[in-house]
Amino acid sequence: MDKQDIVQIKMPYEAARTTAVVPSRAVQLKIGKNKSVIIYNKANGYIVETVLKAVFHDAH
C-alpha cells in the first residue's frame, strides 16, 4: 500500500472561522539615502532571514 504525501483534513466550521489578521509594519530599516526595507509582522522567518542577508552582505 502506497502512503500519500498529502492528506486532506476537514476542520469543523467553528474552528475554520478566524478573524483576519491585518499585517502591520514591524520594522523599517533605512539602507541608503532613498532606500528602505519594511518587514511586516506576518512575514515568514526564512523570508526575513533572506532579506536581511541580502541587505547586510556580511551577515551569517
mmCIF file of the N, C-alpha and C atoms, coordinates in Angstrom:
data_MODEL
# 
_entry.id   MODEL 
# 
loop_
_atom_site.group_PDB 
_atom_site.id 
_atom_site.type_symbol 
_atom_site.label_atom_id 
_atom_site.label_alt_id 
_atom_site.label_comp_id 
_atom_site.label_asym_id 
_atom_site.label_entity_id 
_atom_site.label_seq_id 
_atom_site.pdbx_PDB_ins_code 
_atom_site.Cartn_x 
_atom_site.Cartn_y 
_atom_site.Cartn_z 
_atom_site.occupancy 
_atom_site.B_iso_or_equiv 
_atom_site.pdbx_formal_charge 
_atom_site.auth_seq_id 
_atom_site.auth_comp_id 
_atom_site.auth_asym_id 
_atom_site.auth_atom_id 
_atom_site.pdbx_PDB_model_num 
ATOM 1   N N  . MET A 1 1  ? 0.837   -1.174 0.000  1.00 0.00 ? 1  MET A N  1 
ATOM 2   C CA . MET A 1 1  ? 0.000   0.000  0.000  1.00 0.00 ? 1  MET A CA 1 
ATOM 3   C C  . MET A 1 1  ? 0.889   1.246  0.000  1.00 0.00 ? 1  MET A C  1 
ATOM 4   N N  . ASP A 1 2  ? 0.652   2.179  -0.933 1.00 0.00 ? 2  ASP A N  1 
ATOM 5   C CA . ASP A 1 2  ? 1.412   3.425  -1.023 1.00 0.00 ? 2  ASP A CA 1 
ATOM 6   C C  . ASP A 1 2  ? 0.880   4.439  -0.015 1.00 0.00 ? 2  ASP A C  1 
ATOM 7   N N  . LYS A 1 3  ? 1.795   5.150  0.607  1.00 0.00 ? 3  LYS A N  1 
ATOM 8   C CA . LYS A 1 3  ? 1.400   6.211  1.536  1.00 0.00 ? 3  LYS A CA 1 
ATOM 9   C C  . LYS A 1 3  ? 1.288   7.521  0.773  1.00 0.00 ? 3  LYS A C  1 
ATOM 10  N N  . GLN A 1 4  ? 0.264   8.288  1.081  1.00 0.00 ? 4  GLN A N  1 
ATOM 11  C CA . GLN A 1 4  ? 0.074   9.579  0.431  1.00 0.00 ? 4  GLN A CA 1 
ATOM 12  C C  . GLN A 1 4  ? 0.953   10.632 1.096  1.00 0.00 ? 4  GLN A C  1 
ATOM 13  N N  . ASP A 1 5  ? 1.499   11.541 0.275  1.00 0.00 ? 5  ASP A N  1 
ATOM 14  C CA . ASP A 1 5  ? 2.281   12.650 0.804  1.00 0.00 ? 5  ASP A CA 1 
ATOM 15  C C  . ASP A 1 5  ? 1.380   13.758 1.346  1.00 0.00 ? 5  ASP A C  1 
ATOM 16  N N  . ILE A 1 6  ? 0.218   13.918 0.736  1.00 0.00 ? 6  ILE A N  1 
ATOM 17  C CA . ILE A 1 6  ? -0.712  14.969 1.139  1.00 0.00 ? 6  ILE A CA 1 
ATOM 18  C C  . ILE A 1 6  ? -1.987  14.320 1.637  1.00 0.00 ? 6  ILE A C  1 
ATOM 19  N N  . VAL A 1 7  ? -2.413  14.725 2.817  1.00 0.00 ? 7  VAL A N  1 
ATOM 20  C CA . VAL A 1 7  ? -3.632  14.184 3.395  1.00 0.00 ? 7  VAL A CA 1 
ATOM 21  C C  . VAL A 1 7  ? -4.595  15.335 3.633  1.00 0.00 ? 7  VAL A C  1 
ATOM 22  N N  . GLN A 1 8  ? -5.797  15.226 3.104  1.00 0.00 ? 8  GLN A N  1 
ATOM 23  C CA . GLN A 1 8  ? -6.797  16.266 3.283  1.00 0.00 ? 8  GLN A CA 1 
ATOM 24  C C  . GLN A 1 8  ? -7.446  16.116 4.654  1.00 0.00 ? 8  GLN A C  1 
ATOM 25  N N  . ILE A 1 9  ? -7.591  17.253 5.342  1.00 0.00 ? 9  ILE A N  1 
ATOM 26  C CA . ILE A 1 9  ? -8.317  17.258 6.613  1.00 0.00 ? 9  ILE A CA 1 
ATOM 27  C C  . ILE A 1 9  ? -9.455  18.249 6.512  1.00 0.00 ? 9  ILE A C  1 
ATOM 28  N N  . LYS A 1 10 ? -10.484 18.022 7.283  1.00 0.00 ? 10 LYS A N  1 
ATOM 29  C CA . LYS A 1 10 ? -11.624 18.935 7.304  1.00 0.00 ? 10 LYS A CA 1 
ATOM 30  C C  . LYS A 1 10 ? -11.758 19.472 8.715  1.00 0.00 ? 10 LYS A C  1 
ATOM 31  N N  . MET A 1 11 ? -11.775 20.802 8.812  1.00 0.00 ? 11 MET A N  1 
ATOM 32  C CA . MET A 1 11 ? -11.918 21.461 10.106 1.00 0.00 ? 11 MET A CA 1 
ATOM 33  C C  . MET A 1 11 ? -13.398 21.689 10.385 1.00 0.00 ? 11 MET A C  1 
ATOM 34  N N  . PRO A 1 12 ? -13.787 21.572 11.643 1.00 0.00 ? 12 PRO A N  1 
ATOM 35  C CA . PRO A 1 12 ? -15.164 21.928 11.983 1.00 0.00 ? 12 PRO A CA 1 
ATOM 36  C C  . PRO A 1 12 ? -15.421 23.386 11.617 1.00 0.00 ? 12 PRO A C  1 
ATOM 37  N N  . TYR A 1 13 ? -16.654 23.704 11.277 1.00 0.00 ? 13 TYR A N  1 
ATOM 38  C CA . TYR A 1 13 ? -16.986 25.042 10.801 1.00 0.00 ? 13 TYR A CA 1 
ATOM 39  C C  . TYR A 1 13 ? -16.566 26.119 11.797 1.00 0.00 ? 13 TYR A C  1 
ATOM 40  N N  . GLU A 1 14 ? -16.804 25.927 13.065 1.00 0.00 ? 14 GLU A N  1 
ATOM 41  C CA . GLU A 1 14 ? -16.454 26.933 14.066 1.00 0.00 ? 14 GLU A CA 1 
ATOM 42  C C  . GLU A 1 14 ? -14.951 27.154 14.128 1.00 0.00 ? 14 GLU A C  1 
ATOM 43  N N  . ALA A 1 15 ? -14.166 26.102 14.010 1.00 0.00 ? 15 ALA A N  1 
ATOM 44  C CA . ALA A 1 15 ? -12.717 26.222 14.080 1.00 0.00 ? 15 ALA A CA 1 
ATOM 45  C C  . ALA A 1 15 ? -12.159 26.877 12.816 1.00 0.00 ? 15 ALA A C  1 
ATOM 46  N N  . ALA A 1 16 ? -12.829 26.711 11.702 1.00 0.00 ? 16 ALA A N  1 
ATOM 47  C CA . ALA A 1 16 ? -12.348 27.266 10.440 1.00 0.00 ? 16 ALA A CA 1 
ATOM 48  C C  . ALA A 1 16 ? -12.546 28.779 10.374 1.00 0.00 ? 16 ALA A C  1 
ATOM 49  N N  . ARG A 1 17 ? -13.511 29.302 11.114 1.00 0.00 ? 17 ARG A N  1 
ATOM 50  C CA . ARG A 1 17 ? -13.752 30.745 11.109 1.00 0.00 ? 17 ARG A CA 1 
ATOM 51  C C  . ARG A 1 17 ? -12.742 31.426 12.018 1.00 0.00 ? 17 ARG A C  1 
ATOM 52  N N  . THR A 1 18 ? -11.944 32.277 11.440 1.00 0.00 ? 18 THR A N  1 
ATOM 53  C CA . THR A 1 18 ? -10.994 33.050 12.226 1.00 0.00 ? 18 THR A CA 1 
ATOM 54  C C  . THR A 1 18 ? -11.074 34.496 11.786 1.00 0.00 ? 18 THR A C  1 
ATOM 55  N N  . THR A 1 19 ? -10.680 35.364 12.650 1.00 0.00 ? 19 THR A N  1 
ATOM 56  C CA . THR A 1 19 ? -10.652 36.766 12.271 1.00 0.00 ? 19 THR A CA 1 
ATOM 57  C C  . THR A 1 19 ? -9.381  37.021 11.478 1.00 0.00 ? 19 THR A C  1 
ATOM 58  N N  . ALA A 1 20 ? -9.513  37.805 10.461 1.00 0.00 ? 20 ALA A N  1 
ATOM 59  C CA . ALA A 1 20 ? -8.366  38.108 9.609  1.00 0.00 ? 20 ALA A CA 1 
ATOM 60  C C  . ALA A 1 20 ? -7.398  39.010 10.366 1.00 0.00 ? 20 ALA A C  1 
ATOM 61  N N  . VAL A 1 21 ? -6.128  38.655 10.313 1.00 0.00 ? 21 VAL A N  1 
ATOM 62  C CA . VAL A 1 21 ? -5.096  39.473 10.931 1.00 0.00 ? 21 VAL A CA 1 
ATOM 63  C C  . VAL A 1 21 ? -4.478  40.325 9.835  1.00 0.00 ? 21 VAL A C  1 
ATOM 64  N N  . VAL A 1 22 ? -4.578  41.614 10.013 1.00 0.00 ? 22 VAL A N  1 
ATOM 65  C CA . VAL A 1 22 ? -4.032  42.533 9.022  1.00 0.00 ? 22 VAL A CA 1 
ATOM 66  C C  . VAL A 1 22 ? -2.558  42.748 9.334  1.00 0.00 ? 22 VAL A C  1 
ATOM 67  N N  . PRO A 1 23 ? -1.685  42.464 8.362  1.00 0.00 ? 23 PRO A N  1 
ATOM 68  C CA . PRO A 1 23 ? -0.258  42.687 8.609  1.00 0.00 ? 23 PRO A CA 1 
ATOM 69  C C  . PRO A 1 23 ? 0.019   44.156 8.901  1.00 0.00 ? 23 PRO A C  1 
ATOM 70  N N  . SER A 1 24 ? 0.895   44.395 9.855  1.00 0.00 ? 24 SER A N  1 
ATOM 71  C CA . SER A 1 24 ? 1.311   45.755 10.153 1.00 0.00 ? 24 SER A CA 1 
ATOM 72  C C  . SER A 1 24 ? 2.831   45.819 10.115 1.00 0.00 ? 24 SER A C  1 
ATOM 73  N N  . ARG A 1 25 ? 3.324   47.003 9.968  1.00 0.00 ? 25 ARG A N  1 
ATOM 74  C CA . ARG A 1 25 ? 4.768   47.200 9.853  1.00 0.00 ? 25 ARG A CA 1 
ATOM 75  C C  . ARG A 1 25 ? 5.438   46.855 11.177 1.00 0.00 ? 25 ARG A C  1 
ATOM 76  N N  . ALA A 1 26 ? 6.386   45.918 11.128 1.00 0.00 ? 26 ALA A N  1 
ATOM 77  C CA . ALA A 1 26 ? 7.111   45.524 12.329 1.00 0.00 ? 26 ALA A CA 1 
ATOM 78  C C  . ALA A 1 26 ? 8.390   46.332 12.467 1.00 0.00 ? 26 ALA A C  1 
ATOM 79  N N  . VAL A 1 27 ? 9.095   46.522 11.361 1.00 0.00 ? 27 VAL A N  1 
ATOM 80  C CA . VAL A 1 27 ? 10.352  47.269 11.391 1.00 0.00 ? 27 VAL A CA 1 
ATOM 81  C C  . VAL A 1 27 ? 10.622  47.856 10.013 1.00 0.00 ? 27 VAL A C  1 
ATOM 82  N N  . GLN A 1 28 ? 11.215  49.032 10.000 1.00 0.00 ? 28 GLN A N  1 
ATOM 83  C CA . GLN A 1 28 ? 11.642  49.654 8.748  1.00 0.00 ? 28 GLN A CA 1 
ATOM 84  C C  . GLN A 1 28 ? 13.108  50.011 8.898  1.00 0.00 ? 28 GLN A C  1 
ATOM 85  N N  . LEU A 1 29 ? 13.930  49.510 7.976  1.00 0.00 ? 29 LEU A N  1 
ATOM 86  C CA . LEU A 1 29 ? 15.370  49.746 8.016  1.00 0.00 ? 29 LEU A CA 1 
ATOM 87  C C  . LEU A 1 29 ? 15.770  50.648 6.853  1.00 0.00 ? 29 LEU A C  1 
ATOM 88  N N  . LYS A 1 30 ? 16.445  51.743 7.157  1.00 0.00 ? 30 LYS A N  1 
ATOM 89  C CA . LYS A 1 30 ? 16.972  52.590 6.091  1.00 0.00 ? 30 LYS A CA 1 
ATOM 90  C C  . LYS A 1 30 ? 18.293  51.995 5.644  1.00 0.00 ? 30 LYS A C  1 
ATOM 91  N N  . ILE A 1 31 ? 18.430  51.751 4.341  1.00 0.00 ? 31 ILE A N  1 
ATOM 92  C CA . ILE A 1 31 ? 19.647  51.127 3.819  1.00 0.00 ? 31 ILE A CA 1 
ATOM 93  C C  . ILE A 1 31 ? 20.370  52.031 2.826  1.00 0.00 ? 31 ILE A C  1 
ATOM 94  N N  . GLY A 1 32 ? 19.887  53.212 2.646  1.00 0.00 ? 32 GLY A N  1 
ATOM 95  C CA . GLY A 1 32 ? 20.513  54.160 1.736  1.00 0.00 ? 32 GLY A CA 1 
ATOM 96  C C  . GLY A 1 32 ? 19.806  55.497 1.857  1.00 0.00 ? 32 GLY A C  1 
ATOM 97  N N  . LYS A 1 33 ? 20.275  56.452 1.070  1.00 0.00 ? 33 LYS A N  1 
ATOM 98  C CA . LYS A 1 33 ? 19.687  57.790 1.138  1.00 0.00 ? 33 LYS A CA 1 
ATOM 99  C C  . LYS A 1 33 ? 18.190  57.769 0.818  1.00 0.00 ? 33 LYS A C  1 
ATOM 100 N N  . ASN A 1 34 ? 17.824  57.036 -0.204 1.00 0.00 ? 34 ASN A N  1 
ATOM 101 C CA . ASN A 1 34 ? 16.417  56.981 -0.626 1.00 0.00 ? 34 ASN A CA 1 
ATOM 102 C C  . ASN A 1 34 ? 15.873  55.559 -0.647 1.00 0.00 ? 34 ASN A C  1 
ATOM 103 N N  . LYS A 1 35 ? 16.469  54.665 0.145  1.00 0.00 ? 35 LYS A N  1 
ATOM 104 C CA . LYS A 1 35 ? 16.040  53.270 0.152  1.00 0.00 ? 35 LYS A CA 1 
ATOM 105 C C  . LYS A 1 35 ? 15.753  52.806 1.571  1.00 0.00 ? 35 LYS A C  1 
ATOM 106 N N  . SER A 1 36 ? 14.735  51.980 1.694  1.00 0.00 ? 36 SER A N  1 
ATOM 107 C CA . SER A 1 36 ? 14.448  51.362 2.985  1.00 0.00 ? 36 SER A CA 1 
ATOM 108 C C  . SER A 1 36 ? 13.796  50.012 2.754  1.00 0.00 ? 36 SER A C  1 
ATOM 109 N N  . VAL A 1 37 ? 13.877  49.164 3.770  1.00 0.00 ? 37 VAL A N  1 
ATOM 110 C CA . VAL A 1 37 ? 13.263  47.848 3.738  1.00 0.00 ? 37 VAL A CA 1 
ATOM 111 C C  . VAL A 1 37 ? 12.229  47.813 4.851  1.00 0.00 ? 37 VAL A C  1 
ATOM 112 N N  . ILE A 1 38 ? 11.023  47.409 4.523  1.00 0.00 ? 38 ILE A N  1 
ATOM 113 C CA . ILE A 1 38 ? 9.959   47.288 5.506  1.00 0.00 ? 38 ILE A CA 1 
ATOM 114 C C  . ILE A 1 38 ? 9.652   45.811 5.692  1.00 0.00 ? 38 ILE A C  1 
ATOM 115 N N  . ILE A 1 39 ? 9.653   45.358 6.944  1.00 0.00 ? 39 ILE A N  1 
ATOM 116 C CA . ILE A 1 39 ? 9.312   43.975 7.270  1.00 0.00 ? 39 ILE A CA 1 
ATOM 117 C C  . ILE A 1 39 ? 8.019   44.009 8.069  1.00 0.00 ? 39 ILE A C  1 
ATOM 118 N N  . TYR A 1 40 ? 7.060   43.220 7.638  1.00 0.00 ? 40 TYR A N  1 
ATOM 119 C CA . TYR A 1 40 ? 5.757   43.181 8.286  1.00 0.00 ? 40 TYR A CA 1 
ATOM 120 C C  . TYR A 1 40 ? 5.682   42.046 9.299  1.00 0.00 ? 40 TYR A C  1 
ATOM 121 N N  . ASN A 1 41 ? 4.765   42.165 10.258 1.00 0.00 ? 41 ASN A N  1 
ATOM 122 C CA . ASN A 1 41 ? 4.671   41.209 11.359 1.00 0.00 ? 41 ASN A CA 1 
ATOM 123 C C  . ASN A 1 41 ? 4.255   39.808 10.932 1.00 0.00 ? 41 ASN A C  1 
ATOM 124 N N  . LYS A 1 42 ? 3.731   39.614 9.763  1.00 0.00 ? 42 LYS A N  1 
ATOM 125 C CA . LYS A 1 42 ? 3.301   38.282 9.321  1.00 0.00 ? 42 LYS A CA 1 
ATOM 126 C C  . LYS A 1 42 ? 4.304   37.634 8.368  1.00 0.00 ? 42 LYS A C  1 
ATOM 127 N N  . ALA A 1 43 ? 5.478   38.230 8.184  1.00 0.00 ? 43 ALA A N  1 
ATOM 128 C CA . ALA A 1 43 ? 6.480   37.673 7.277  1.00 0.00 ? 43 ALA A CA 1 
ATOM 129 C C  . ALA A 1 43 ? 7.058   36.395 7.874  1.00 0.00 ? 43 ALA A C  1 
ATOM 130 N N  . ASN A 1 44 ? 7.254   35.399 7.036  1.00 0.00 ? 44 ASN A N  1 
ATOM 131 C CA . ASN A 1 44 ? 7.854   34.139 7.477  1.00 0.00 ? 44 ASN A CA 1 
ATOM 132 C C  . ASN A 1 44 ? 9.324   34.346 7.811  1.00 0.00 ? 44 ASN A C  1 
ATOM 133 N N  . GLY A 1 45 ? 9.820   33.578 8.761  1.00 0.00 ? 45 GLY A N  1 
ATOM 134 C CA . GLY A 1 45 ? 11.190  33.716 9.229  1.00 0.00 ? 45 GLY A CA 1 
ATOM 135 C C  . GLY A 1 45 ? 12.225  33.557 8.137  1.00 0.00 ? 45 GLY A C  1 
ATOM 136 N N  . TYR A 1 46 ? 12.026  32.593 7.236  1.00 0.00 ? 46 TYR A N  1 
ATOM 137 C CA . TYR A 1 46 ? 13.019  32.391 6.182  1.00 0.00 ? 46 TYR A CA 1 
ATOM 138 C C  . TYR A 1 46 ? 13.036  33.553 5.204  1.00 0.00 ? 46 TYR A C  1 
ATOM 139 N N  . ILE A 1 47 ? 11.910  34.209 4.995  1.00 0.00 ? 47 ILE A N  1 
ATOM 140 C CA . ILE A 1 47 ? 11.867  35.384 4.124  1.00 0.00 ? 47 ILE A CA 1 
ATOM 141 C C  . ILE A 1 47 ? 12.614  36.541 4.776  1.00 0.00 ? 47 ILE A C  1 
ATOM 142 N N  . VAL A 1 48 ? 12.382  36.751 6.069  1.00 0.00 ? 48 VAL A N  1 
ATOM 143 C CA . VAL A 1 48 ? 13.073  37.813 6.804  1.00 0.00 ? 48 VAL A CA 1 
ATOM 144 C C  . VAL A 1 48 ? 14.574  37.563 6.781  1.00 0.00 ? 48 VAL A C  1 
ATOM 145 N N  . GLU A 1 49 ? 14.975  36.324 7.016  1.00 0.00 ? 49 GLU A N  1 
ATOM 146 C CA . GLU A 1 49 ? 16.403  35.981 7.011  1.00 0.00 ? 49 GLU A CA 1 
ATOM 147 C C  . GLU A 1 49 ? 17.026  36.264 5.648  1.00 0.00 ? 49 GLU A C  1 
ATOM 148 N N  . THR A 1 50 ? 16.354  35.905 4.579  1.00 0.00 ? 50 THR A N  1 
ATOM 149 C CA . THR A 1 50 ? 16.866  36.118 3.226  1.00 0.00 ? 50 THR A CA 1 
ATOM 150 C C  . THR A 1 50 ? 17.005  37.602 2.920  1.00 0.00 ? 50 THR A C  1 
ATOM 151 N N  . VAL A 1 51 ? 16.007  38.386 3.300  1.00 0.00 ? 51 VAL A N  1 
ATOM 152 C CA . VAL A 1 51 ? 16.058  39.835 3.070  1.00 0.00 ? 51 VAL A CA 1 
ATOM 153 C C  . VAL A 1 51 ? 17.216  40.452 3.847  1.00 0.00 ? 51 VAL A C  1 
ATOM 154 N N  . LEU A 1 52 ? 17.356  40.079 5.117  1.00 0.00 ? 52 LEU A N  1 
ATOM 155 C CA . LEU A 1 52 ? 18.436  40.644 5.928  1.00 0.00 ? 52 LEU A CA 1 
ATOM 156 C C  . LEU A 1 52 ? 19.810  40.248 5.394  1.00 0.00 ? 52 LEU A C  1 
ATOM 157 N N  . LYS A 1 53 ? 19.953  39.026 4.910  1.00 0.00 ? 53 LYS A N  1 
ATOM 158 C CA . LYS A 1 53 ? 21.230  38.609 4.327  1.00 0.00 ? 53 LYS A CA 1 
ATOM 159 C C  . LYS A 1 53 ? 21.527  39.373 3.041  1.00 0.00 ? 53 LYS A C  1 
ATOM 160 N N  . ALA A 1 54 ? 20.502  39.701 2.270  1.00 0.00 ? 54 ALA A N  1 
ATOM 161 C CA . ALA A 1 54 ? 20.697  40.478 1.044  1.00 0.00 ? 54 ALA A CA 1 
ATOM 162 C C  . ALA A 1 54 ? 21.090  41.923 1.369  1.00 0.00 ? 54 ALA A C  1 
ATOM 163 N N  . VAL A 1 55 ? 20.514  42.467 2.437  1.00 0.00 ? 55 VAL A N  1 
ATOM 164 C CA . VAL A 1 55 ? 20.805  43.854 2.813  1.00 0.00 ? 55 VAL A CA 1 
ATOM 165 C C  . VAL A 1 55 ? 22.169  43.946 3.495  1.00 0.00 ? 55 VAL A C  1 
ATOM 166 N N  . PHE A 1 56 ? 22.427  43.040 4.430  1.00 0.00 ? 56 PHE A N  1 
ATOM 167 C CA . PHE A 1 56 ? 23.682  43.036 5.158  1.00 0.00 ? 56 PHE A CA 1 
ATOM 168 C C  . PHE A 1 56 ? 24.527  41.887 4.631  1.00 0.00 ? 56 PHE A C  1 
ATOM 169 N N  . HIS A 1 57 ? 25.344  42.162 3.652  1.00 0.00 ? 57 HIS A N  1 
ATOM 170 C CA . HIS A 1 57 ? 26.082  41.138 2.924  1.00 0.00 ? 57 HIS A CA 1 
ATOM 171 C C  . HIS A 1 57 ? 27.000  40.291 3.801  1.00 0.00 ? 57 HIS A C  1 
ATOM 172 N N  . ASP A 1 58 ? 27.471  40.825 4.917  1.00 0.00 ? 58 ASP A N  1 
ATOM 173 C CA . ASP A 1 58 ? 28.391  40.062 5.755  1.00 0.00 ? 58 ASP A CA 1 
ATOM 174 C C  . ASP A 1 58 ? 27.681  39.297 6.876  1.00 0.00 ? 58 ASP A C  1 
ATOM 175 N N  . ALA A 1 59 ? 26.347  39.242 6.841  1.00 0.00 ? 59 ALA A N  1 
ATOM 176 C CA . ALA A 1 59 ? 25.577  38.520 7.869  1.00 0.00 ? 59 ALA A CA 1 
ATOM 177 C C  . ALA A 1 59 ? 25.699  37.011 7.662  1.00 0.00 ? 59 ALA A C  1 
ATOM 178 N N  . HIS A 1 60 ? 25.660  36.271 8.743  1.00 0.00 ? 60 HIS A N  1 
ATOM 179 C CA . HIS A 1 60 ? 25.755  34.810 8.672  1.00 0.00 ? 60 HIS A CA 1 
ATOM 180 C C  . HIS A 1 60 ? 24.421  34.185 8.970  1.00 0.00 ? 60 HIS A C  1 
# 
